[in-house]
Amino acid sequence: MSRPPAPATQPGPAASDTHPALTDRALAELRREFPILHTHTYLNSCSLGALSTRAEQRLGHFLELWHTMGASAWYEHWLGRLQELREQVEGLLGAAPGSVGLSPSTSVAISSFVESLDFDSRPRVVIADLDFPTLGHQFQVKPEVELVVVRSQDGVGVDPEQFREVVDERTALVATSHVFYATGFRQDLAALGRIAREAGALSLVDGYQGAGQVDVDVSAAGIDAYTTGPLKWLLGGPGLSYLWVRPELISRLEPRITSWFAAEDQFDFGLEDFRFRPDARRFEMGTPALPTVHTALGGQELLLEVGMAAVEARNRFLTRHVEAGLEARGFRLRQARDPAERTAIVMVEHENAPDAVARLAREGIVVDHRPGCVRVSPHVYNTLEEMDRFVEALPES
Ligand SMILES: Cc1ncc(COP(=O)(O)O)c(C=O)c1O
């Protein structure tokens, strides 16, 4: 969608922006990395994270090697970049070495994990009605799976006890989101992991709306698998996803969909003697998208420089500010009652959301809509001034 150029805004933060998570100077430097922030009020990071010059430079380097070296860049450079990315993601997620693999999409990452499970003695899979559709679709195409959908009572979140009520000795998997995409509700990973474990089931978390906006420590969470990708909060663009699997579990799982990237001796080219790699690369599904490998390395490096604890703290700071401003104007928010369960996806009830989003776009303010709501999703690089600009510009109807 093309948007008209908006009045240029200063990349520097407003004076009132001071927050311990990020000094004014660090924030100004961070904002300089993102050209879109110089021309737009960009508040849609849960759809697509902003492109940084750092990511663009990494992409440029990749293109340069493609021009100058062609395929020989694979061995000298690009295989190394794939490994650099796996290790960078491990750093972002608090994961052990060898526990992250690359996938073409989150749907494929979920599929390759699910295709390693046996539903014979445990046919049940439990998901939530607020999960992203692709999670439900995985199981609807498996007639052997008894799919149980936990239903939200308030349309915003799910109480972990609702999972406990239906997770039993016939349950193979609890598969649900870290952060619900349409409400921003953050689930308690430790509680979900415990509920699954106590029933002898596994837990798989779709963290596409989690990692990158909140600080995740998958090793401490007590879950079995976590998927995410660079498209949104991780600032790395479309074309890849990541799958983390608990290290002790990896050798027990053999997915029934696979590729040569999963083979222990990938470059022996043995057609008839496939053996799985011992690490999480056994879930990989073919050649990863190299352009995205490079943009992801650049975007994620910026988040690591800020530090994920600081990113989460700043996102909370911005979110509280925009929530307060919207409530002061009389808007109703569709959000969790407990602030600890809220994230930087803010849903504003609106009777004419598509029109409001289009009108905001004409003023250079980029947000989105979902049925009945305007959705605003600030990220670490946004400012309080931008929050205020959105709040003031949001039409009442
Ligand atoms: C929470 C969540 N899970 C999964 C997906 C789908 O990911 P993919 O298209 O990479 O399969 C999305 C896409 O927006 C999402 O928000």
PDBQT file of the ligand as one rigid body, heavy atoms in Angstrom, charges set to zero:
ROOT
HETATM    1  C1  LIG A 401       1.247 -15.313  16.218  1.00  0.00    +0.000 C 
HETATM    2  C2  LIG A 401       1.460 -15.687  14.794  1.00  0.00    +0.000 A 
HETATM    3  N1  LIG A 401       1.740 -16.968  14.490  1.00  0.00    +0.000 NA
HETATM    4  C3  LIG A 401       1.935 -17.362  13.217  1.00  0.00    +0.000 A 
HETATM    5  C4  LIG A 401       1.848 -16.463  12.181  1.00  0.00    +0.000 A 
HETATM    6  C5  LIG A 401       2.025 -16.957  10.773  1.00  0.00    +0.000 C 
HETATM    7  O1  LIG A 401       3.377 -17.046  10.469  1.00  0.00    +0.000 OA
HETATM    8  P1  LIG A 401       3.871 -17.634   9.041  1.00  0.00    +0.000 P 
HETATM    9  O2  LIG A 401       3.169 -16.854   7.988  1.00  0.00    +0.000 OA
HETATM   10  O3  LIG A 401       5.366 -17.376   9.077  1.00  0.00    +0.000 OA
HETATM   11  O4  LIG A 401       3.564 -19.073   8.993  1.00  0.00    +0.000 OA
HETATM   12  C6  LIG A 401       1.568 -15.117  12.454  1.00  0.00    +0.000 A 
HETATM   13  C7  LIG A 401       1.522 -14.138  11.343  1.00  0.00    +0.000 C 
HETATM   14  O5  LIG A 401       1.176 -13.007  11.452  1.00  0.00    +0.000 OA
HETATM   15  C8  LIG A 401       1.372 -14.723  13.789  1.00  0.00    +0.000 A 
HETATM   16  O6  LIG A 401       1.085 -13.451  14.121  1.00  0.00    +0.000 OA
ENDROOT
TORSDOF 0
